[in-house]
Amino acid sequence: MLMTHEPQQAVAAARRQAQQASSTHPVHCYSLKAAAEPGLLPNVIGLFAKNGLVPLRWHSDLLAPHNEELSIDFQVAGLAQQRAEYLARCMEQIYGVHTVLISQKY
């Protein structure tokens, strides 16, 4: 099987782009509470993939007592405020998402 380094180069290019963009735009931090459904995580990350974005950080946890709720926190660099808010509104429309909070840091 022939392997190429194109995916690694694409990831490196995305990181460089995010670093450059973060110098002109803040990092947007998202926090979601959602139903612990198998298709929820791919739907959320798919929103970013469709928009050509790679989160800087991503963390998710099943919440006690019965692991019925999912907490997802992630950060995205290089977004203008209007686009960041648009993505938050899109996340609110994903089936199973209960709440979406957004903040920013510089």
C-alpha positions, 0 to 999 in steps of 0.5 A: 500500500502506498502512503503519502504525507498529504494528510499530514501536510494538510493538518500542518497547513491547517495549524499554521492557518489557525495560528495566523488567524488567532493573531487577528481574531480571538479563540472562540470557546464552545460548551455544549450539553447534549443527549448521550447519543452515538451520532451526536459527536459526529454531527457536531464535528461534522459542522466544523468539517463542512466549514473547513475548520479544525478545533484547537482543542476538543474534550467530551465527557459523559455526565453522571449519574446515568451517563445520559448527558454529554458535555462537549467543550472545544475551541476554534481559532480564527473566526470572526464574531459573526461566524462564531455566532452563526456556528453556535446557532447551527449547533443549537439545531443539531438533534440532541443538543440541549444548550450551547454556550460561547465565549472568547479569549484573546 
